Structure formats: C-alpha cells, structure tokens
Amino acid sequence: CTVLGIPRNTTLSLLDSTGAMVSIDPTMPHNTERVKWYEFELFCVVPSYTFLPTDKEELFQNVLTQVAEQFSRAFKINELKTEVTNRVAMLEKRVERESHSTVSVCVFISPQRRSSLLHHSEFLPREEAASYITYHLSQETVEALRHPTFDVWQWETNEMLSCLEHMYNDLDLVKGFNMNPITLKSWLLCIHDNYQVNPFHNFRHCFCVTQMMYSMICLCSLQEIFTQVDILILMTAAVCHDLQHPGYNNTYQINARTELAVRYNDISPLENHHCAVAFQIFSQPDCNIFSTFDAEAFKQIRQGIITLILATDMARHGEILDSFKHKVDRFDFSDEEHVTCLKMVLIKCCDISNEVRPMEVAEPWVDCLLEEYFMQSDREKAESLPVAPFMDREKVTKPTAQIGFIKFVLIPMFETVMKLFPQIDKVMIQPLRESRDRYEELKQIDDAMREKNKSRCFDWLH
C-alpha cells in the first residue's frame, strides 16, 4: 500500500497471468522483468457489486466508509455481548446467593444430597475473606429498620447483610465490645452460607427475626433495662436461631430417626443443631466476634445464646409461656431468672412474628410456610410416617392454618408481654387482631363457597 501510495486499509487482490485470483504463498515464484507471474488489482466490495475503480479518491472514500461501518457494527456487537455477559453474571450470582427474591423457591436436590441434608449437615466454613459490598443505608431505611412494619421482601442478600451490620453498630455492640468490623463481616457471610435454600427457614427468615428483635429493642427501650451483654445475646441468638434448618421439623426428625434425632436423643434435635453450628462458626478465628471477651464472659454469652435458641422449639411453648405468666405480675428486672425468662419469650415472639407485619409483608410468609409444610407431609406420606393435619395439603387452607395460630398462640403471648411493655399494643397486638379478623372473614367466604358448590353438586345429581 505504501509503494502504491494508497491507504493501508485498502483491499488488494493478487491475480495470475490468466486473471484468476490466487492465494499468497511463500513458495510461489517471483515476478521478473521478463516474466510477470502476478499482478495486483485494487478493488472494493459493496453490497451486490464488485467493480474496478476509475476515481481513486472516490474509491478510497467508499472503502473508508465501509470499514467505518463494519467497525461500528463490531463495536456495537461487542458492547451488547459485554452487557449480556454482565447481566448473566449478575443473575447467576443472585441465584447463587439469594434464597428467593419475592417468595423462596426450593430447588431440586438429588435424593442422596437431600438425605444428607435431612439427616446431617456439616458446618460450611468460608474459604474467602469478607467480600460483600457494604451499602450506605439511607436515613429513611435506617428509620424504617427500627419498626415492625419494615418490609423484609424488598432487599437482596448484600443489602440484608448491610442492614444486620448496621443494627450491631447502631446498638453500640461493635464499638462497645471492641469487635473487629472485618470479623463481623466474615461472621455474617458465614451465617448466610449456613442457611439452606428452604421455602421458609432460610436466610431471609433469619433477617426477618433479627430485624423484629432489633425493632423490639428500640420500641421497648430494652437497652435501658438490659445489660449490653443481654442485648448482644438477644441479637446474636436471633441471627443464629435456625442455622442449617433442613426444612423438615423436629417431628419428622424424630419419626424418621434421622442422625440429628439420634444424636440429640429426640430432644429438640433441630434447635440443638442450630446451636452447635453457631458455635462451630464462632470457633473460626476470622468469624469469632467474641474474641475480645475473657473465658468467663464468653461462657456466659454461650449459655445465654444456647438458652434462647433452645427456647424456639414450639414443643416447649406452653411450658415457657406458663413460666413467664407466673412471673409477669411480680416481674423483677434485677432477678436473673426473670430476665432470662423474658429473653426467652422475646425471641419466641420474634421467631413467629410475621403476622405482626403489614398484610402485604406477612401473607407471602404464609405461602412459604405452607409450601415447606406440604413438602414435609408429602415425604411423610411417601415414607409411611404420621402426618399432622395442619401440614397436609389436602386438609389445610391459609385461613384455617392462621386463625388458630393467631388466636391461641400469638395474641396470648404478645398480650402477656404487653403487661411489661404497654407500647406494643398499638404496633404489634392490634395488627394481630386485624389479621385474625381478616382470616376469619376469608374462612367465612371459603365456607360459603364450599356450601354453594355442594348445593350445585346435589342439584346436579338429582
């Protein structure tokens, strides 16, 4: 191109003596003065035409235009490829790290893997350093976090982790106990990794329970009543309370004689496992948020967390609530036994507090719980194990599942707590009553529709 005095991006064609196009090859004979084996010919290709140039300047312009268009298309394609690749990577990461976006989806697990999850789950240590992005929370979010009305569905994993981190900082647990912020991050990430992908008992449930605990601490001014160690125990027990929950409850564990049931002698096998996993995590130096405590203080914290997590076994509900009712009228905040009983009731309230939240936040949790119940009852039927009626997809509906639970479990427990903290009446107990009334109305509608269908069926038969 330099010899010919033409642009370097011009297309050249090598022709033999007959005018046929040939490929350039190092072994081909050279042109001599007497014999011209080859000659160059300049040409440009455009859609549907091949032509020899007559006007060199016009040709160059056409070539440059074509090349520019091709480069433009290539760059646009590359940009699109890059954008698609980035979006796919982002979605893959979200699928990997998120239990669900709006409602958790239980993924298929091979029978062998499912069996190992049901019978025993090993602690999953983190292999990399703390890596999630800490989001700067808006003042609106910071304020909303302090209330039971907080919408737990609109947050992705990194955002929930950042919110948990904020709670520990806001309660002065990080500075107050000289926690390493990097250790706190690593611990939270390891906590996330040890919650399984269940419809209900997943990391979002962990976040939901912990946020409710945080809101109760704020609403009831518990920092003015409890020690900071008590606050640390309450928050940390909430975070850890369902670690490695397999999605099948204690009744299944015991009836199926799983490894957990055998190991813990049928006594709260899941809750004991949650505790064990929690302290396996704390045993990792990069996840030990209690590293600044001496042996005696750590022993106190460990016992406190274990006591609270074991209290979340609903088989002990009547026993714990009765004990609290006997103490509440003469409650003594200086009595360690009284305070421990109150903390047990508080974590129980938070664990089953979904109906305290607004309807649009609470109702999806019912769907998630029923999905998990139905998975268990289907498995129990397949394994010829007893099936609880409230878990049987053929017998239960959302209204029937919720009415009794709200009337006979939630409202009595929260009303008992209200004797110590009257401020929860409007923001917690009133929503429970409204939820009960709404489900009773839905049940009346369901019953009416059922009677109407029965009547139609009777008329058709006769």
N, C-alpha and C positions, 0 to 999 in steps of 0.2 A: 504493500500500500504506500509505503514511503517513497519507493522508487517511482511509482506511477503518479505520485502526488495527489492521492485521493485519501479520504478519511479512513481511519483504521477499522471502523465498523462496517465498511462496505463489503458485500458478499462477492467473492471471486469464484469463477468456475474454471477448472482445468480440463481442456479438450485435447484429443489426439488429432492426428492429421486428417482423420475422416470426419471430425466434428463431434465425435462421441465423447461424453463426459467420462473421465477416469478418476480413480482414487489416487491420492498422493501416497507414494511408497518409496522408502529409502533406496531400494534396489533398481528402480526404474532408470533407463539410460538418460544421459544428459542431452539437452539440445546442443547442437554445434552450429558453426556459421553456415555449414553446407546442408546439414540435415536438421529440420525443425520438427522434432517429435511432438511437441505440445505447444499450445498457445493459451494464454489467459483470456477470458472473456468476462466482462463486467455485466452483471445483471441484477435486477431487483424483482422480488416476488411480491405481488399483491393479490388479493382475492380474485380468482378466476383468470388472471392474466400473467403471462411471462413475456417480457419484452426487452429488447435491446435499447439502450438509451441513445437518445440523439442530443439531448440537452444535459450536459454533465451537472450543471448547477441544480437543475430541477430534479434530477435523479438523486443527488445527494440529499436534497431536502425531503424527498419521498422516503428514502431509506431511513433517515433520521427520525421522521415522523412514525414510521412503522416500528422502529426499535423502541422509541419512547413509549408507544402504546403497549408493546409487549412487556417492557419493564414495569409500566404502571399496573398492568394486569397481574404480573408476577408478584409485585409488592402487595397488591390488594389481597391476592390469594394467601400469601404468607401471613398477612395481618389477620385474615379470617382464621387460618389454621392456628395461629398463636392464640387468638381469642377463644376458639373452640377448645383447644388443649387446656387452657387455663380454667375454663368453665368446668370441663370434665374433671380436672384435678380437684377443683374446689368441691364439686358434688361428691366425688369419691371420698374426699376427706370428711365431708359432712356425714355421709352414710356410715363411714367407719367409726366416727367419734360420737354421733348422735344416736340416742335410743329411739327417738322419734322427733318429728317436728311439731305436729299438732296432736296426733294420737300415736302412741308407740305401736310399732309393728313387730310382731315376733317372727324372726327369720327362721327358715328351716334349718334344723341341726340334725346331723346324721344320728341314727339310733345309738351308735357307740358313744358319740360325743354327748348326746342327751343323757345317756345313762351315767356318764362320769359327772355331769353337772348335777344330776339328781342325787347321786349317792355321795359325791365328794368333790370339792373344788379346791384346787391348790391356790395359794396366795400368788398373785401376779405382781412381781416387783417391776419397777420402772427401769428400763435399760438406758434411757437418755435423760439428760438434765431437764429441769423445768423449762418448758418451751411454749406455753400458751401466751397469747398476747393479752396483757392486762388492759382492759378498756377503761377509758376515763368516763365514769358514770356522770350523767347529767344531774343537776340538782333535783330535777323532777323525779328521776329514778331513785336517787338517794332517799328522798322523802317517801316515795311510794313503798320502798322496801320495808319501811317501819310499820306498815299497816297490813291487817289480814286480808284486805281487798286486793293485794298485789297479784297481777296476772302472771302466773308462772309459765304460761304456754308460749309467750312471745320471744323467749330467749334461747339462743344457741348455747352450745356447751361452753365455749370460751367466755361468753357473757355471764353464764351462771357461775363459773369459776371465779370470775372477777367480782361478782356480787358477794360470793362467800368470803372472798379475801377482804372485801370492804367491811363486811359485818365484823370480822375479827379485829380489824383495825379500829372501826368505829366504837367497839366496846372496850377499846384500850387493852385488848388481850395481847397484841403483838408487842407494843412498847412496854406495857406493864409487866410482862413476863420475859422481856428481852428475847423474843423469838427472832430467829433469822428469817427475813422475808423470803429468801430463796428456798429455805426449808419448808416454809408454809406453802409456797407454790408447788414444790415437789410432792408434798403430802397430799394436797388437794388433787393433783393429777393422778397420783396413785389411788386415791379414793375413787375417782371417776373410773379408772381402769378396772377396779374390782367390784363395780356394779354391773350386773348382767343385763342383756337385752331382753327384758320381760315386758309384757304389756303394761303392767302396773308397778311392780317392785324393781325400779330402775333408778338411774342417777337423777332423773327429773323429780322422782318421788323424794329422794334424799334431799334435793334442793328445796322442795316444797315444804317438807317437815322442818328443815333448818330455818327457812325464812319465817315460818309460823312461830318457831321458838324465839327468833330474834324480835318479831313483832310483839310477842307476849312480854318479853323482857322490857321492851320500850313502853308498851301500853301500861303495864303494871308496875313500872319503875322498880323492877327487881334488883337493879344494881344498888338501890338504896337499902335493900333488905338482905340480900345475899352477899357473901364474900365474892371477890373476883375469882377465886378458885371454883366456887359453886357455878358461877356464870360460865367459866371455861368448861366445866364438866357438862353442863346443860347443852351448850353449843356443840361440843365435840361428840357427845353421845348421839345427838340428833344427826350429825353428819355420818356417823358410823353405824347407825342402828339397823340397817338392812344389807350390810356388805355381803356380796355373793349370794344373795337370795336366789334360789333356783326357779322360782315361780310356782312351786308346789309347797303347800303349807305343812305345818307340823303333823296334822292328822295323816296326810299322805306319807310323810317320812316314817311315822310310827307303824302304820298299817302295811307299808311296803317293806318295812325292815331295812331301810337304807343304811348306809355306812354311818351317816350322821346320827340316826336314831340309835344305832348300836353303840356308837362311841359315847353318846351322852345319856345312855340308859333311858331313852324315851322322855327325858326331862328337858323341855324347851330346846330341842335339838337345833333349830334354826337360830334362835337367839344366842345360844352358846357359841355357835359357829360364827355369827356376826362378831361377837366379842373376840374370839380367837383370831380372826382375820385382822381385826382392828389393831390388835397388839403385835401381830406379825409385821404389820406395816410400820408401827412405831419402832419396832426393833431395827429397822433400816436406818442407819445414821443420817442419810440425806432426807428422811421423812420424819425424823423424831422431833416434833415441835415441843416436846417436853424435856429437851436435853439440858436446859438450864436449871431444872429442878433437882434437888437432892433426893436421895433414895427414899426418905420418909415421905416427902411431899409427893413424889411420883406414886408411891404405894397408895396414898390417899386418893389421888386422881384416878388411878387404875381401878380401885374398888368402887369409886363413885360412878365411873362410866359403865362398868360391868353391871352394877345395880340397876342403873337406868335402862340399859339395853334389855336386860332380862325382864324388866317390868313391861316391855311392849308385847309380851306374849299374851294374847287375848284370853287364853285359858286361865290367866290369873286376874282377869278384870274384876270380878266380884270381890275377891279377897282384898285387892289393893284399894278399891273404892270404899269398901266397908271400913277398912282401917282408917282411911282418910276422913270418912264421915264421923267416926268416933273422936277424932282429934280436932275437927274444924271449929267446933263451937268453943273450945278452950285452947285454941291454937297458940303455941308458944314459939316465936321465931328464934328464941335462944336455945330451944331444945333440938339437939341434933337429930333425934329420931323423927320429930315432927317435920323438920326441914327436909330430911331425906324422903319422907312420905310425900310431901308436897312436890318435890322434884320428880318423883316417880309419876305422879298424876299429871304434872305439866308435860312430860314427854309423851304420855299416853294421849293427852289432849291434842298435841301437835301431830302425832302419828296418824290420827283418824279425823283430822280437822277439815277435810276437803269441803264438806257441806257448810262450813263457816264462810267460805268464799262466795263471791257473786255467782249466780246461776251459770253464766256462760263460762266461768272458770271451773266450777265444781262438776258440772254434768259430764264433760269428757272423761273425767276420772272414773265415773261410774261405768262407762263403756269399757274403759281399760281394765277395771277390776273384774267385770263380768267376763270379759274375754279370757282373763287368766283363770277365773273360776271354771269356765267351760272347758278350757284346755285340761285342767286337772280332772274334772268329772269324766270327761271323755276317756282319759287314760285310766281312771279308776274302773270304769265300766269294762275297758279292754283287759284289765288285769284282774277282774272279778273282785275288786275291793269295794268296801262300803262307800256310798255316795251321799253327801249331805244334800238335802233338798234345796237349800239356798244356793247351791253351786250347779244344780242340774239345769241345763239349757232348756229342757222340756217342761220345767216346772216354775221357773223364776222369771219375773219381769223386772224392769227397772223400778217401778213403783213399789212392788212387793219387797224387793231387795232393800229399799231405802227406808220405807216407813217405820218398820220395827226397829231398825238400827238407830234411826234418829230419835225415835220416841223413848226407847228403853235403854239406850247406851249413851248416845251423845248428849242429849239435853240433861238427863240427871247428873252426868259427870260435870258438865260445864256449869250447871246451876250450883253444884256444891263448891266449885272453885270460886264462883261469884260471891259466896259468903265472905271470902277473904279479899276479893278484888271486884267490888261492885262495878267498876268501869268496863268490865267485859260484857255487861248486859246488852247494851245497845249494839255494839260492834261484832259480837260473837253469838250470843244466845238468840237475839232477835232474828238474825239470818237463819239460824237453825229452825226456829219455829216457822218461819216463812217457807223454808224448804220442805218441812214436814207437811204443811198445808198444801203446797203445790203438788207434792207426790200423792197426797190423799185425793186431790181433785183428779189427777191423772188416773188413779186407780178407779175412781167412780166412772170416769169416761170409758176405761177399758172394760169394766164390768157391764156397763150399759151396752157397749158394742157387742160383747160376748152374748148377752141375753138376746139382743136383736138378731144375731146370727143364728142362735139356737132356735129362735122363733121361726125364722125363714126356713131353716132346715126341717123343722117339724111340719110347716105348711107344705113344703115340697114333697115330703114323704107321704102326706095324706091328701 
